[in-house]
């Protein structure tokens, strides 16, 4: 090993400057930075850099060996595995420990143990793109390409912007002989994360120790990506239109589509995009005109006929709408969105039984079509089939446990059964997920009234009215298309997976993979994702790593940009508590509660801050308010008992 020497102040500053400039998502760059630190005698910084490299790519053998050398102990990873095993013994559902332990087992070649850990984690978060990707790696390493691809396909469905999933898909598709698809998958991966194509000379601390040059080359060589590039893709204005649409800027997207049409880009794609945007903007007449112009160019797809039917339905032309929907599902075609929409049309026509059957068929054909599943549950409820409705809502929650509409539907049925305490709990779950859902506050008031608490019932009713003063019955939901986001761009375009957001970063963060989360946040910000949202996630990430000063800076910056950012304010309050500043935390949560008296998370932090300040009576009152609305709130119950014992 090259002998380390003490770093001068100038050396340290140069290295710090280099560290700020390198790509935080590039494991090779992090490894090489660690070698430079080590050779200047900055051993703690070296260990941190090698750890970051392994956190980003646990397969990087050279980084693992460098870390072992830096620790002076080749058994360092084994000791870490023992620590993780102890964490899981004490807390079997610790998501971070499950995922990190699974990665460690996979790295060590213990694929069965790794699969077990990842499946346990997946049971707690079935919508995680990251966990599906990790399971895909397990099966790929076993040589089971088809099974691996099944998990990859789900990973990409959950997050089309997961570059690792597209990259591995390229290898698997290549192995399966699907060369063009492999090239396209690789192109998508590289567009999302350009570091995947970099040929990286990964430095080793073992250089110069007499090792075999061929062996060293084998250690540092990385996998090569599937060769070649696929052509294709939408024009620049259509690509920009899709990006704007996915971010919710529908008027701006519509303008870009018209520019695309006028400038000679794909007319069929432009007209389809224009039509669907008019539907989203609740302009059915303009949508119908665009759909008819599109159909004059070429044969329509099922999606076009379905959306044309929606436009006709919204214009009150029910007979023509029914014919349009029928074009999608006739002659043995299976198209769940059109079946759902035909059910909504028949429901409005008073044909409840036929409508219910169409909702049931749509839900059976496509279990992921939530509109059909909710419509089926609502139809059953409206017809007085309360147990069937309850089962239907529970089926939705089985796949989407945080669905506010699902919990609100459960509450509605439980109120009919007179199960007021359970209805209250279901309403609270709905409100926690969607605080502005007026009907959930209304149903919560009914539950309290049934429990004999008129004061709480009146408070809930008043809050529901402040959110929405109308008293409008819930209606059936129309379905444009589950694949609508890719409608305007041809299959070869990378735009559909290149629109920046923080979904993948949040997925990594929830699994305790802080280095990967941090790298993904910064990559998304560099690609144009919302900077204020990124600041909040950076704050959460730094706080989770114990870097509270940096977390405070990011969260304060986010609140300076958007003072009403509840998430940032609550995160900042938690950071202040961790820094031993409960008075500052108290001020933050009091501000949140002035805006929303039902902010249960803020009430809990309020109680915690009051306990930090030894104001146990006030803390007990805060926890009691949480428990009044949610008697099963585990954290509030624990602290309520603690506050009571301290007060006593």
C-alpha positions as CSV (number, residue, x, y, z in Angstrom):
1,X,0.0,0.0,0.0
2,X,1.3,3.5,-0.8
3,X,2.4,5.1,2.5
4,X,0.0,7.7,3.9
5,X,1.4,11.1,4.7
6,X,0.0,13.9,6.8
7,X,-2.2,16.4,4.9
8,X,-1.3,20.1,4.9
9,X,-4.1,22.7,5.2
10,X,-3.8,23.3,1.5
11,X,-4.2,19.5,0.8
12,X,-7.3,19.4,3.0
13,X,-8.8,22.3,1.2
14,X,-8.1,20.9,-2.2
15,X,-9.6,17.6,-1.3
16,X,-12.7,19.2,0.2
17,X,-13.1,21.2,-3.0
18,X,-12.8,18.1,-5.0
19,X,-15.4,16.3,-2.8
20,X,-17.9,19.1,-3.5
21,X,-17.5,18.9,-7.2
22,X,-17.7,15.1,-7.8
23,X,-21.0,13.5,-8.7
24,X,-22.5,12.3,-5.4
25,X,-24.3,9.4,-7.2
26,X,-21.1,8.0,-8.7
27,X,-19.7,5.2,-6.5
28,X,-16.4,5.1,-8.5
29,X,-15.8,8.8,-7.8
30,X,-16.5,8.2,-4.1
31,X,-14.1,5.3,-3.9
32,X,-11.3,7.3,-5.6
33,X,-11.9,10.2,-3.2
34,X,-11.5,7.8,-0.3
35,X,-8.1,6.6,-1.7
36,X,-6.9,10.3,-1.9
37,X,-8.1,10.9,1.6
38,X,-6.4,7.8,2.9
39,X,-3.1,8.7,1.2
40,X,-3.2,12.1,2.9
41,X,-3.8,10.6,6.3
42,X,-7.4,11.6,6.6
43,X,-8.6,8.2,7.7
44,X,-12.1,9.1,8.9
45,X,-12.9,10.9,5.7
46,X,-11.5,7.9,3.7
47,X,-13.7,5.5,5.6
48,X,-16.8,7.7,5.0
49,X,-16.0,7.9,1.3
50,X,-15.5,4.1,0.9
51,X,-18.8,3.6,2.8
52,X,-20.6,6.0,0.5
53,X,-19.3,4.1,-2.5
54,X,-20.5,0.8,-1.1
55,X,-23.9,2.3,-0.2
56,X,-24.3,3.4,-3.8
57,X,-23.0,0.1,-5.2
58,X,-22.6,-2.8,-2.8
59,X,-21.1,-4.9,-5.6
60,X,-18.0,-2.7,-5.9
61,X,-15.3,-5.2,-4.6
62,X,-12.5,-2.7,-4.8
63,X,-14.4,-0.2,-2.5
64,X,-15.1,-3.1,0.0
65,X,-11.4,-4.1,0.1
66,X,-10.4,-0.4,0.5
67,X,-12.8,-0.1,3.4
68,X,-11.3,-3.2,5.0
69,X,-7.8,-1.9,4.7
70,X,-8.8,1.5,6.0
71,X,-10.3,-0.1,9.1
72,X,-7.2,-2.3,9.4
73,X,-9.5,-5.3,9.7
74,X,-10.7,-7.5,6.9
75,X,-13.7,-8.7,9.1
76,X,-15.4,-5.3,9.1
77,X,-18.4,-6.3,7.0
78,X,-18.9,-9.5,9.1
79,X,-19.1,-7.3,12.2
80,X,-21.6,-5.1,10.5
81,X,-23.7,-8.1,9.7
82,X,-23.7,-9.1,13.4
83,X,-24.8,-5.6,14.3
84,X,-27.7,-5.8,11.9
85,X,-28.7,-9.2,13.1
86,X,-28.9,-7.8,16.7
87,X,-31.0,-4.9,15.5
88,X,-33.5,-7.2,13.8
89,X,-33.7,-9.4,16.9
90,X,-34.7,-6.4,18.9
91,X,-37.0,-5.0,16.2
92,X,-38.0,-7.5,13.5
93,X,-39.8,-5.0,11.4
94,X,-37.0,-2.4,11.3
95,X,-37.2,-1.5,7.6
96,X,-33.7,0.0,7.4
97,X,-32.1,-3.0,9.1
98,X,-34.1,-5.5,6.9
99,X,-32.9,-3.8,3.7
100,X,-29.3,-3.2,4.8
101,X,-29.1,-6.8,6.0
102,X,-30.6,-8.1,2.7
103,X,-28.0,-6.1,0.8
104,X,-25.2,-7.5,3.0
105,X,-26.5,-11.1,2.6
106,X,-26.7,-10.6,-1.2
107,X,-23.2,-9.2,-1.3
108,X,-21.9,-12.2,0.6
109,X,-23.7,-14.5,-1.8
110,X,-26.3,-15.7,0.7
111,X,-29.1,-15.3,-1.8
112,X,-31.8,-17.2,0.1
113,X,-31.3,-15.1,3.3
114,X,-31.2,-11.9,1.2
115,X,-34.5,-12.9,-0.5
116,X,-36.1,-13.5,2.8
117,X,-35.1,-10.1,4.1
118,X,-36.3,-8.3,1.0
119,X,-39.6,-10.2,1.0
120,X,-40.2,-9.3,4.7
121,X,-39.5,-5.6,3.8
122,X,-41.8,-5.8,0.8
123,X,-44.6,-7.1,3.0
124,X,-44.4,-3.7,4.8
125,X,-44.1,-1.6,1.6
126,X,-45.5,-3.5,-1.4
127,X,-45.4,-0.3,-3.6
128,X,-41.6,0.0,-3.4
129,X,-39.8,0.1,-6.7
130,X,-36.5,-0.3,-4.9
131,X,-37.4,-3.5,-3.1
132,X,-38.8,-5.1,-6.4
133,X,-35.4,-4.2,-8.0
134,X,-33.5,-5.8,-5.2
135,X,-35.5,-9.0,-5.6
136,X,-35.0,-8.9,-9.4
137,X,-31.2,-8.8,-8.7
138,X,-31.6,-11.9,-6.5
139,X,-33.3,-13.9,-9.2
140,X,-30.9,-12.6,-11.9
141,X,-27.9,-13.8,-9.8
142,X,-29.5,-17.2,-9.7
143,X,-29.8,-17.3,-13.5
144,X,-33.6,-17.0,-13.4
145,X,-34.0,-14.3,-16.0
146,X,-37.8,-14.6,-16.5
147,X,-38.5,-14.4,-12.8
148,X,-36.1,-11.5,-12.5
149,X,-37.8,-9.7,-15.3
150,X,-41.2,-10.1,-13.6
151,X,-39.9,-8.2,-10.6
152,X,-38.2,-5.6,-12.8
153,X,-41.3,-5.0,-14.8
154,X,-43.2,-4.3,-11.5
155,X,-40.3,-2.1,-10.3
156,X,-40.5,0.0,-13.5
157,X,-44.3,0.2,-13.3
158,X,-44.0,1.6,-9.7
159,X,-41.3,4.1,-10.7
160,X,-40.5,4.5,-14.5
161,X,-37.6,6.8,-13.4
162,X,-35.6,4.0,-11.7
163,X,-32.4,3.9,-13.7
164,X,-31.0,0.7,-12.0
165,X,-34.2,-1.2,-13.0
166,X,-33.9,-0.1,-16.7
167,X,-30.1,-0.9,-16.6
168,X,-30.6,-4.5,-15.3
169,X,-33.5,-4.9,-17.7
170,X,-31.0,-4.3,-20.5
171,X,-28.9,-7.2,-19.4
172,X,-31.9,-9.6,-18.9
173,X,-33.5,-8.7,-22.2
174,X,-30.1,-9.2,-23.9
175,X,-29.8,-12.6,-22.3
176,X,-33.3,-13.4,-23.6
177,X,-32.3,-12.5,-27.1
178,X,-34.5,-9.4,-27.2
179,X,-31.7,-7.2,-28.5
180,X,-33.6,-4.0,-29.6
181,X,-35.5,-3.9,-26.3
182,X,-32.3,-4.4,-24.4
183,X,-30.8,-1.4,-26.2
184,X,-33.8,0.7,-25.5
185,X,-33.7,-0.2,-21.8
186,X,-30.1,0.7,-21.6
187,X,-30.8,4.0,-23.4
188,X,-33.5,4.9,-20.8
189,X,-31.2,3.9,-17.9
190,X,-28.4,6.2,-19.2
191,X,-30.7,9.1,-19.9
192,X,-31.9,8.8,-16.2
193,X,-28.4,8.4,-14.8
194,X,-25.5,9.2,-17.2
195,X,-22.9,7.8,-14.7
196,X,-24.0,4.3,-15.7
197,X,-22.0,4.6,-18.9
198,X,-18.8,6.0,-17.5
199,X,-15.7,3.8,-17.7
200,X,-14.3,4.3,-14.2
201,X,-10.7,3.6,-13.3
202,X,-11.4,2.6,-9.7
203,X,-8.3,3.2,-7.5
204,X,-7.2,0.5,-5.0
205,X,-5.2,0.9,-1.8
206,X,-3.5,-2.4,-2.7
207,X,-1.8,-0.8,-5.8
208,X,1.9,-1.2,-5.6
209,X,1.8,-4.1,-3.2
210,X,3.0,-6.7,-5.8
211,X,-0.4,-7.8,-6.8
212,X,-0.9,-9.5,-10.2
213,X,-1.8,-6.7,-12.7
214,X,-4.3,-9.0,-14.4
215,X,-6.0,-9.7,-11.1
216,X,-6.1,-6.0,-10.3
217,X,-7.6,-5.3,-13.6
218,X,-10.3,-7.9,-13.0
219,X,-11.0,-6.4,-9.6
220,X,-11.5,-2.9,-10.9
221,X,-13.3,-3.7,-14.1
222,X,-17.0,-2.9,-14.2
223,X,-19.8,-4.5,-16.2
224,X,-20.3,-3.2,-19.7
225,X,-23.7,-2.0,-20.7
226,X,-25.6,-3.6,-23.6
227,X,-24.2,-2.0,-26.7
228,X,-25.9,0.2,-29.2
229,X,-28.6,2.9,-29.1
230,X,-32.1,2.8,-30.4
231,X,-33.5,5.7,-32.4
232,X,-36.9,7.1,-32.1
233,X,-38.8,9.5,-29.8
234,X,-41.2,12.4,-30.0
235,X,-40.3,15.8,-31.2
236,X,-39.0,18.4,-28.8
237,X,-42.3,20.2,-28.3
238,X,-44.2,16.9,-27.7
239,X,-41.5,15.8,-25.3
240,X,-41.7,19.1,-23.4
241,X,-45.5,18.8,-23.4
242,X,-45.4,15.5,-21.7
243,X,-42.9,16.7,-19.1
244,X,-45.2,19.7,-18.4
245,X,-48.3,17.5,-18.2
246,X,-46.8,15.1,-15.7
247,X,-45.9,18.0,-13.5
248,X,-49.5,19.3,-13.7
249,X,-49.0,22.3,-16.0
250,X,-51.8,21.4,-18.3
251,X,-52.3,24.8,-20.0
252,X,-48.6,25.1,-20.8
253,X,-48.5,21.5,-22.1
254,X,-51.5,22.2,-24.3
255,X,-49.6,25.2,-25.8
256,X,-46.6,23.1,-26.6
257,X,-48.8,20.5,-28.3
258,X,-50.2,23.1,-30.6
259,X,-46.7,24.3,-31.4
260,X,-45.7,20.7,-32.1
261,X,-48.7,20.4,-34.5
262,X,-47.9,23.6,-36.3
263,X,-44.2,22.8,-36.6
264,X,-44.7,19.5,-38.3
265,X,-44.2,17.0,-35.5
266,X,-46.2,13.8,-35.4
267,X,-49.8,15.1,-36.1
268,X,-51.6,12.0,-34.7
269,X,-49.6,12.1,-31.5
270,X,-50.1,15.8,-31.1
271,X,-53.9,15.7,-31.7
272,X,-54.2,12.8,-29.2
273,X,-52.3,14.8,-26.6
274,X,-54.3,17.9,-27.3
275,X,-57.6,16.0,-26.9
276,X,-56.6,14.3,-23.6
277,X,-55.4,17.7,-22.2
278,X,-58.7,19.2,-23.0
279,X,-60.4,16.4,-21.1
280,X,-58.2,17.1,-18.1
281,X,-59.0,20.8,-18.3
282,X,-62.8,19.8,-18.4
283,X,-63.2,21.1,-22.0
284,X,-65.1,18.1,-23.5
285,X,-66.2,19.9,-26.7
286,X,-62.6,20.9,-27.7
287,X,-61.5,17.4,-26.7
288,X,-64.1,15.8,-29.0
289,X,-63.1,18.0,-31.9
290,X,-59.4,16.9,-31.5
291,X,-60.3,13.2,-31.2
292,X,-62.4,13.4,-34.4
293,X,-59.5,15.1,-36.2
294,X,-57.1,12.4,-34.9
295,X,-59.5,9.6,-36.1
296,X,-59.5,11.2,-39.6
297,X,-55.7,10.6,-39.8
298,X,-55.6,6.9,-38.8
299,X,-57.5,4.1,-37.1
300,X,-58.1,4.8,-33.4
301,X,-56.7,2.9,-30.5
302,X,-58.8,1.6,-27.6
303,X,-57.6,4.5,-25.5
304,X,-58.7,7.1,-28.1
305,X,-62.2,5.5,-28.4
306,X,-62.5,5.4,-24.6
307,X,-61.5,9.0,-24.1
308,X,-63.8,10.1,-27.0
309,X,-66.6,8.3,-25.1
310,X,-65.8,10.3,-22.0
311,X,-66.0,13.6,-24.0
312,X,-69.4,12.6,-25.4
313,X,-70.6,11.5,-21.9
314,X,-69.6,14.8,-20.4
315,X,-71.5,16.6,-23.2
316,X,-74.6,14.7,-22.3
317,X,-74.6,12.6,-25.5
318,X,-75.0,9.3,-23.7
319,X,-76.1,7.2,-26.7
320,X,-73.0,8.2,-28.7
321,X,-70.8,7.7,-25.7
322,X,-72.1,4.2,-25.2
323,X,-71.2,3.4,-28.8
324,X,-67.7,4.8,-28.4
325,X,-67.1,2.7,-25.2
326,X,-68.5,-0.3,-27.0
327,X,-65.8,0.1,-29.8
328,X,-63.2,-0.7,-27.0
329,X,-64.8,-3.8,-25.6
330,X,-66.5,-5.4,-28.6
331,X,-65.4,-8.4,-30.5
332,X,-63.8,-10.0,-27.4
333,X,-61.5,-7.0,-26.6
334,X,-60.6,-6.6,-23.0
335,X,-60.3,-2.9,-22.0
336,X,-61.0,-2.3,-18.4
337,X,-61.2,1.6,-18.5
338,X,-64.0,1.5,-21.0
339,X,-65.9,-1.1,-19.0
340,X,-65.7,1.1,-16.0
341,X,-66.9,4.1,-17.9
342,X,-69.8,2.2,-19.4
343,X,-70.7,1.3,-15.9
344,X,-70.7,4.9,-14.9
345,X,-72.9,5.8,-17.9
346,X,-75.4,3.0,-17.0
347,X,-75.4,4.1,-13.4
348,X,-76.5,7.6,-14.3
349,X,-79.2,6.1,-16.5
350,X,-80.6,4.4,-13.4
351,X,-79.5,0.9,-14.5
352,X,-77.8,0.1,-11.2
353,X,-77.5,-3.7,-11.6
354,X,-76.0,-3.5,-15.1
355,X,-73.6,-0.8,-14.0
356,X,-72.5,-2.8,-11.0
357,X,-71.8,-5.8,-13.2
358,X,-69.6,-3.6,-15.6
359,X,-67.7,-2.2,-12.6
360,X,-67.1,-5.8,-11.4
361,X,-65.8,-6.9,-14.8
362,X,-63.5,-3.9,-15.1
363,X,-62.1,-4.6,-11.6
364,X,-61.7,-8.3,-12.5
365,X,-59.9,-7.5,-15.8
366,X,-57.5,-5.0,-14.2
367,X,-57.0,-5.4,-10.5
368,X,-54.9,-2.2,-10.4
369,X,-57.7,0.0,-11.8
370,X,-58.7,1.8,-8.6
371,X,-61.6,3.8,-10.2
372,X,-63.4,0.6,-11.0
373,X,-62.8,-0.9,-7.6
374,X,-64.0,2.2,-5.9
375,X,-67.0,2.5,-8.2
376,X,-68.0,-1.1,-7.4
377,X,-67.7,-0.5,-3.7
378,X,-69.8,2.7,-3.9
379,X,-72.4,1.0,-6.1
380,X,-72.8,-1.8,-3.6
381,X,-73.1,0.7,-0.8
382,X,-75.8,2.8,-2.6
383,X,-77.8,-0.4,-3.2
384,X,-77.7,-1.3,0.5
385,X,-75.3,-4.2,0.1
386,X,-73.3,-3.0,3.1
387,X,-71.3,-6.1,3.8
388,X,-70.3,-6.5,0.1
389,X,-69.4,-2.9,0.0
390,X,-67.2,-3.3,3.2
391,X,-65.5,-6.2,1.6
392,X,-64.9,-4.2,-1.6
393,X,-63.3,-1.3,0.3
394,X,-61.2,-3.7,2.3
395,X,-59.9,-5.3,-1.0
396,X,-58.8,-1.8,-2.1
397,X,-57.0,-1.2,1.2
398,X,-55.2,-4.5,1.0
399,X,-53.3,-3.3,-2.0
400,X,-53.3,0.4,-1.1
401,X,-53.2,0.7,2.7
402,X,-52.8,4.5,2.7
403,X,-55.8,5.2,0.5
404,X,-57.8,8.0,2.1
405,X,-60.9,7.2,-0.1
406,X,-60.7,3.6,0.9
407,X,-60.6,4.4,4.7
408,X,-63.4,6.9,4.2
409,X,-65.5,4.3,2.4
410,X,-64.9,1.9,5.3
411,X,-66.1,4.5,7.7
412,X,-69.2,5.2,5.7
413,X,-70.2,1.5,5.8
414,X,-69.3,1.2,9.5
415,X,-71.6,4.1,10.3
416,X,-74.4,2.2,8.7
417,X,-73.6,-0.8,11.0
418,X,-73.6,1.5,14.0
419,X,-69.9,0.6,14.7
420,X,-69.1,4.2,15.7
421,X,-65.8,3.6,17.4
422,X,-64.4,1.7,14.4
423,X,-65.9,4.3,12.0
424,X,-64.1,7.0,14.0
425,X,-60.8,5.1,13.6
426,X,-61.3,4.7,9.9
427,X,-62.0,8.4,9.5
428,X,-58.9,9.3,11.4
429,X,-56.8,7.1,9.0
430,X,-58.4,8.9,6.0
431,X,-57.7,12.3,7.5
432,X,-54.1,11.5,8.3
433,X,-53.5,10.6,4.7
434,X,-55.6,13.5,3.2
435,X,-56.2,16.2,5.8
436,X,-58.4,18.2,3.4
437,X,-60.9,15.5,2.7
438,X,-64.1,17.2,3.8
439,X,-66.3,14.1,3.6
440,X,-64.0,12.3,6.1
441,X,-64.3,15.1,8.6
442,X,-68.1,15.0,8.1
443,X,-68.1,11.2,8.7
444,X,-65.9,11.7,11.8
445,X,-68.5,14.1,13.1
446,X,-71.2,11.5,12.6
447,X,-69.1,8.9,14.4
448,X,-68.6,11.2,17.4
449,X,-72.4,12.0,17.4
450,X,-73.1,8.2,17.6
451,X,-70.6,7.9,20.4
452,X,-72.4,10.7,22.3
453,X,-69.8,13.4,22.1
454,X,-71.8,16.3,20.7
455,X,-69.0,18.8,21.2
456,X,-66.5,16.9,19.1
457,X,-69.2,16.2,16.5
458,X,-70.0,19.9,16.1
459,X,-66.2,20.7,15.9
460,X,-65.8,18.1,13.0
461,X,-68.9,19.3,11.2
462,X,-67.7,22.9,11.3
463,X,-64.3,21.9,10.0
464,X,-65.8,19.9,7.2
465,X,-67.9,22.9,6.2
466,X,-64.8,25.1,6.2
467,X,-63.1,22.7,3.8
468,X,-66.1,22.4,1.5
469,X,-69.5,24.0,2.2
470,X,-71.3,22.0,-0.5
471,X,-73.3,18.9,0.3
472,X,-72.7,16.9,-2.9
473,X,-73.1,13.1,-3.0
474,X,-70.1,11.2,-4.2
475,X,-70.3,10.3,-7.9
476,X,-68.8,7.5,-10.0
477,X,-65.3,8.0,-11.3
478,X,-64.5,8.0,-15.0
479,X,-61.2,6.4,-16.1
480,X,-59.2,8.0,-18.9
481,X,-56.5,5.3,-19.0
482,X,-54.1,3.8,-16.5
483,X,-51.4,4.3,-19.2
484,X,-52.4,7.8,-20.1
485,X,-49.1,9.4,-19.1
486,X,-47.3,7.7,-22.1
487,X,-50.0,8.4,-24.6
488,X,-48.5,11.3,-26.5
489,X,-45.0,10.0,-27.0
490,X,-44.0,7.0,-29.1
491,X,-42.6,4.0,-27.3
492,X,-39.0,4.7,-28.3
493,X,-38.9,8.1,-26.4
494,X,-37.0,8.5,-23.2
495,X,-39.2,11.4,-22.1
496,X,-41.8,9.2,-20.4
497,X,-39.2,8.1,-17.9
498,X,-37.0,11.2,-17.8
499,X,-39.4,13.6,-16.0
500,X,-37.7,14.5,-12.7
501,X,-39.3,13.9,-9.4
502,X,-38.3,12.6,-6.0
503,X,-40.2,9.3,-5.9
504,X,-37.1,7.2,-6.1
505,X,-35.3,9.3,-3.5
506,X,-38.1,9.0,-1.1
507,X,-38.2,5.2,-1.7
508,X,-34.5,5.0,-0.8
509,X,-34.9,7.2,2.2
510,X,-37.7,5.1,3.6
511,X,-35.4,2.0,3.4
512,X,-32.6,3.7,5.3
513,X,-30.4,4.0,2.2
514,X,-29.4,7.5,2.9
515,X,-26.4,7.8,0.6
516,X,-28.5,6.6,-2.4
517,X,-31.3,8.9,-1.4
518,X,-29.0,11.8,-1.1
519,X,-27.5,11.1,-4.6
520,X,-30.9,10.7,-6.1
521,X,-32.2,13.9,-4.6
522,X,-29.3,15.9,-6.0
523,X,-29.7,14.2,-9.4
524,X,-33.4,15.0,-9.5
525,X,-32.7,18.6,-8.6
526,X,-30.1,18.9,-11.3
527,X,-32.6,17.7,-13.8
528,X,-35.2,20.3,-12.9
529,X,-37.3,18.7,-10.1
530,X,-38.9,21.2,-7.7
531,X,-36.1,22.7,-5.7
532,X,-38.2,23.4,-2.6
533,X,-39.4,19.9,-2.3
534,X,-35.8,18.8,-2.8
535,X,-34.7,21.0,0.1
536,X,-37.2,19.2,2.4
537,X,-36.1,15.8,1.4
538,X,-32.4,16.9,1.9
539,X,-33.3,18.0,5.3
540,X,-35.0,14.7,6.2
541,X,-32.0,12.8,4.7
542,X,-29.4,14.8,6.7
543,X,-31.4,14.5,9.8
544,X,-31.7,10.8,9.5
545,X,-27.8,10.7,9.2
546,X,-27.5,12.8,12.3
547,X,-26.2,15.9,10.5
548,X,-28.7,18.2,12.2
549,X,-26.9,21.5,11.4
550,X,-27.1,20.8,7.7
551,X,-30.7,19.5,8.0
552,X,-31.7,22.7,9.7
553,X,-30.1,24.8,7.0
554,X,-32.0,23.0,4.2
555,X,-35.4,23.0,6.0
556,X,-35.1,26.7,7.0
557,X,-34.4,27.5,3.3
558,X,-37.4,25.5,2.2
559,X,-39.6,27.4,4.7
560,X,-38.2,30.7,3.6
561,X,-39.3,29.8,0.0
562,X,-42.7,28.4,1.1
563,X,-43.7,29.5,4.7
564,X,-46.8,27.3,4.7
565,X,-44.9,24.1,4.0
566,X,-46.3,21.8,6.8
567,X,-43.9,19.0,6.0
568,X,-40.8,21.2,6.3
569,X,-42.1,22.8,9.5
570,X,-42.7,19.4,11.1
571,X,-39.4,18.0,10.0
572,X,-37.6,21.2,11.4
573,X,-39.4,20.8,14.7
574,X,-38.0,17.2,14.9
575,X,-34.5,18.5,14.1
576,X,-34.8,21.1,16.8
577,X,-35.7,18.5,19.4
578,X,-32.8,16.3,18.3
579,X,-30.5,19.4,18.7
580,X,-31.8,20.0,22.3
581,X,-33.8,23.1,21.3
582,X,-37.4,22.1,22.4
583,X,-38.5,25.8,22.7
584,X,-37.8,26.3,19.0
585,X,-39.6,23.0,18.2
586,X,-42.6,24.2,20.2
587,X,-42.9,27.4,18.3
588,X,-42.9,25.5,15.0
589,X,-45.6,23.0,15.9
590,X,-47.8,25.7,17.5
591,X,-47.8,27.5,14.2
592,X,-48.9,24.3,12.4
593,X,-51.8,23.7,14.9
594,X,-53.1,27.2,14.5
595,X,-53.6,26.4,10.8
596,X,-54.9,22.8,11.4
597,X,-56.2,21.7,14.8
598,X,-56.4,18.1,13.5
599,X,-52.7,17.8,12.7
600,X,-52.1,14.7,14.8
601,X,-48.4,14.5,14.0
602,X,-47.9,18.1,15.1
603,X,-49.9,17.4,18.3
604,X,-47.5,14.5,19.1
605,X,-44.4,16.6,18.5
606,X,-46.1,19.3,20.6
607,X,-46.5,16.9,23.5
608,X,-42.9,15.6,23.0
609,X,-41.5,19.1,23.1
610,X,-43.5,19.9,26.2
611,X,-42.1,16.8,27.9
612,X,-38.6,18.0,26.9
613,X,-39.5,21.3,28.7
614,X,-40.8,19.4,31.8
615,X,-44.3,20.7,31.2
616,X,-45.9,17.4,31.8
617,X,-49.5,18.6,32.4
618,X,-49.6,20.5,29.1
619,X,-48.0,17.5,27.4
620,X,-50.7,15.2,28.8
621,X,-53.4,17.5,27.4
622,X,-51.8,17.4,23.9
623,X,-51.6,13.6,23.9
624,X,-55.2,13.4,25.3
625,X,-56.4,15.4,22.3
626,X,-54.8,13.0,19.9
627,X,-56.3,10.0,21.7
628,X,-59.7,11.6,21.7
629,X,-59.8,11.4,17.9
630,X,-57.5,8.3,17.6
631,X,-57.6,6.1,20.7
632,X,-55.2,3.6,19.1
633,X,-52.4,6.1,18.3
634,X,-49.5,4.1,19.7
635,X,-47.0,7.0,20.2
636,X,-49.6,9.2,21.9
637,X,-50.6,6.3,24.2
638,X,-47.0,5.7,25.2
639,X,-46.3,9.3,25.9
640,X,-49.7,9.8,27.6
641,X,-48.8,7.2,30.1
642,X,-45.4,8.7,30.6
643,X,-46.8,12.1,31.1
644,X,-49.3,10.8,33.6
645,X,-46.6,9.0,35.6
646,X,-44.4,12.0,35.7
647,X,-47.3,14.2,36.7
648,X,-48.2,11.8,39.4
